[in-house]
Amino acid sequence: MIQAAANNFSHRNKLGQGGFGEVFRGRLPNGQEIAVKRLSKSSGQGVGEFKNEVALVAKLQHRNLVRLLGFCLEGEEKILVYEFVSNKSLDYFLFDPDKRKQLDWSIRYKIISGIARGMLYLHEDSRLRIIHRDLKPSNILLDSDMNPKISDFAMARIFGVDQTHANTNKIVGTFGYLSPEYEMRGQISEKSDVYSFGVLILEIISGKKNSCFFQSDGGENLASFEWKNWRAGTPLELLDPFIGDIYSIDEVLRCLHIGLLGVQEDPADRPTMASIILMLSSHSTKLPKPRQPAFFLQRSTERQSKELELDESTSRSMPWSINEMSVTEVGPR
């Protein structure tokens, strides 16, 4: 039935390619539109991981999360059926010179706030405590009203009610969005997601990919660039010119401030998602001063010596944010 709904998984029905397989648009016999995630046989996701995603997503209900409608596990076929979200993913708009003109500041602010509410639900308000581990623009879907819906829980980690952090030998996620303690030591916590959210905020405000910015701007990532401008008193240098002239300076500065708080090196310095919601909703809330971001890069000999001090044996010789592939099995450094 799913195969028929997706027109035999025709290329014309393809919506995109995820870390674990392809996503197709479909229509059920009753006329309901669906998104069909067909996991590739080489995806590396076994039956156990597949059942994990099904069990996980089936229990989650929030307006800023993609809703699971059903699944199919038959032979080698592993398929998830989600609600259809009409406007594709955030990266489809954000990184396209023409389409990102549609993202004025009010829409971007709504997207940032909606993602924060969805992440708060995952971290604190659902029956489970869930760490997403792969928060990035391609995993944020937009409905017809441009409301964000967080998707792709295949790599999520379920925590116990009182559990605050864990260690893992299996690093999953996307370089450029991984927190330093997770990427280097395999330490997972809610603050790992907060780091990814901080990067995401800076991308939404700038309209630039963290990785592409690194390559084109002389070895700086978005956080490094914004940190320097923040300290120099020119924080709006990062603002996407496509936003135009109609925006709230206070809202933009507050979001940039939250982004910098999220990408701080020490997880203890990063705010919780509950604090971030408060920071976004109450403009009278005083925000703490951000500290130097993790992976802070400087164009000088000082930068090179610091990198050597950090770890000469790691892959620091390759910029950490260039590879945008989703990593499904890498040992922590």
Backbone hydrogen bonds, N-H to C=O, Kabsch-Sander energy under -0.5 kcal/mol:
donor,donor_aa,acceptor,acceptor_aa,energy
5,A,1,M,-2.3
6,A,2,I,-2.0
7,N,4,A,-1.6
8,N,3,Q,-3.1
9,F,3,Q,-0.6
10,S,6,A,-1.2
10,S,7,N,-0.6
13,N,10,S,-1.3
14,K,11,H,-1.1
15,L,23,V,-3.5
16,G,23,V,-1.5
18,G,21,G,-3.5
22,E,38,R,-1.6
23,V,16,G,-2.7
24,F,36,V,-2.9
25,R,13,N,-3.4
26,G,34,I,-2.5
27,R,5,A,-1.6
28,L,32,Q,-2.8
31,G,28,L,-2.7
34,I,26,G,-2.5
35,A,82,Y,-2.3
36,V,24,F,-3.5
37,K,35,A,-0.6
37,K,80,L,-3.1
38,R,22,E,-2.7
38,R,36,V,-0.8
39,L,37,K,-0.7
39,L,78,K,-2.4
40,S,20,F,-2.2
43,S,40,S,-1.7
46,G,44,G,-0.8
50,F,46,G,-2.3
51,K,47,V,-2.8
52,N,48,G,-1.8
53,E,49,E,-2.1
54,V,50,F,-2.3
55,A,51,K,-2.9
56,L,52,N,-2.3
57,V,53,E,-3.0
58,A,54,V,-2.1
59,K,55,A,-0.6
59,K,56,L,-1.1
60,L,57,V,-1.5
65,L,62,H,-2.0
66,V,150,I,-2.5
69,L,81,V,-3.2
70,G,81,V,-1.7
72,C,79,I,-2.7
74,E,77,E,-2.0
77,E,74,E,-2.2
79,I,72,C,-2.8
80,L,37,K,-2.4
81,V,70,G,-3.1
82,Y,35,A,-3.1
82,Y,80,L,-0.6
83,E,67,R,-2.3
84,F,33,E,-0.9
86,S,84,F,-0.6
87,N,142,L,-2.2
88,K,85,V,-1.1
90,L,137,P,-1.0
90,L,140,I,-3.0
91,D,137,P,-0.7
92,Y,89,S,-1.0
93,F,89,S,-0.7
93,F,90,L,-1.0
94,L,90,L,-3.1
95,F,91,D,-1.6
96,D,93,F,-1.3
100,R,96,D,-2.6
101,K,98,D,-1.2
102,Q,99,K,-1.8
103,L,100,R,-1.1
104,D,102,Q,-1.3
105,W,246,I,-0.6
108,R,104,D,-2.3
109,Y,105,W,-2.9
110,K,106,S,-1.9
111,I,107,I,-2.3
112,I,108,R,-2.5
113,S,109,Y,-2.5
114,G,110,K,-2.4
115,I,111,I,-2.5
116,A,112,I,-2.0
117,R,113,S,-2.2
118,G,114,G,-2.4
119,M,115,I,-2.6
120,L,116,A,-2.3
121,Y,117,R,-2.0
122,L,118,G,-1.9
123,H,119,M,-2.5
124,E,120,L,-3.1
125,D,120,L,-1.2
126,S,121,Y,-2.2
129,R,159,F,-1.1
130,I,122,L,-2.8
130,I,128,L,-0.7
131,I,157,R,-2.6
132,H,130,I,-0.6
136,K,134,D,-0.5
139,N,136,K,-1.8
140,I,137,P,-1.6
141,L,139,N,-0.6
141,L,149,K,-3.0
142,L,88,K,-2.7
143,D,147,N,-2.1
146,M,143,D,-2.2
149,K,141,L,-2.7
150,I,64,N,-3.1
151,S,139,N,-2.9
156,A,153,F,-1.6
157,R,131,I,-2.7
159,F,129,R,-3.8
163,Q,160,G,-1.2
166,A,188,I,-2.3
168,T,186,G,-1.9
171,I,169,N,-0.6
171,I,330,V,-2.3
172,V,170,K,-0.5
173,G,327,V,-1.7
175,F,325,M,-0.8
177,Y,174,T,-2.2
178,L,174,T,-0.5
183,E,179,S,-3.0
184,M,180,P,-2.4
185,R,181,E,-1.1
186,G,182,Y,-1.3
187,Q,181,E,-2.1
188,I,166,A,-3.4
188,I,186,G,-0.6
190,E,164,T,-0.7
192,S,189,S,-1.6
193,D,189,S,-0.8
194,V,190,E,-1.7
195,Y,191,K,-1.8
196,S,192,S,-1.7
197,F,193,D,-2.6
198,G,194,V,-2.2
199,V,195,Y,-2.0
200,L,196,S,-2.5
201,I,197,F,-2.5
202,L,198,G,-1.8
203,E,199,V,-2.0
204,I,200,L,-2.5
205,I,201,I,-2.3
206,S,202,L,-1.9
207,G,203,E,-2.8
213,F,209,K,-2.4
214,F,210,N,-1.7
215,Q,211,S,-1.8
216,S,212,C,-2.2
217,D,213,F,-1.8
219,G,214,F,-1.7
225,F,221,N,-2.3
226,E,222,L,-2.8
227,W,223,A,-2.6
228,K,224,S,-2.1
229,N,225,F,-1.9
230,W,226,E,-2.9
231,R,227,W,-2.3
232,A,228,K,-1.5
233,G,229,N,-0.6
233,G,230,W,-0.8
234,T,229,N,-3.0
237,E,234,T,-1.7
238,L,235,P,-1.2
239,L,236,L,-1.2
240,D,205,I,-2.5
243,I,240,D,-2.0
244,G,241,P,-1.3
247,Y,245,D,-1.0
249,I,247,Y,-0.7
252,V,248,S,-2.5
253,L,249,I,-2.8
254,R,250,D,-2.3
255,C,251,E,-2.4
256,L,252,V,-2.6
257,H,253,L,-2.5
258,I,254,R,-2.4
259,G,255,C,-2.7
260,L,256,L,-2.3
261,L,257,H,-2.1
262,G,258,I,-2.1
263,V,259,G,-1.2
264,Q,261,L,-0.9
265,E,292,Q,-1.0
269,D,266,D,-1.7
270,R,266,D,-0.8
270,R,267,P,-0.8
276,I,272,T,-2.1
277,I,273,M,-2.3
278,L,274,A,-1.8
279,M,275,S,-2.6
280,L,276,I,-2.3
281,S,277,I,-2.2
282,S,278,L,-2.5
283,H,281,S,-0.6
285,T,282,S,-1.3
294,A,263,V,-2.8
296,F,293,P,-0.9
300,S,298,Q,-1.8
304,Q,300,S,-1.5
305,S,301,T,-2.7
306,K,302,E,-2.2
307,E,303,R,-2.2
308,L,304,Q,-2.1
309,E,305,S,-2.1
310,L,306,K,-2.1
311,D,307,E,-1.8
314,T,311,D,-0.7
317,S,314,T,-0.6
318,M,315,S,-1.9
322,I,319,P,-1.4
324,E,322,I,-0.7
327,V,173,G,-4.1
330,V,171,I,-0.6
333,R,183,E,-1.0
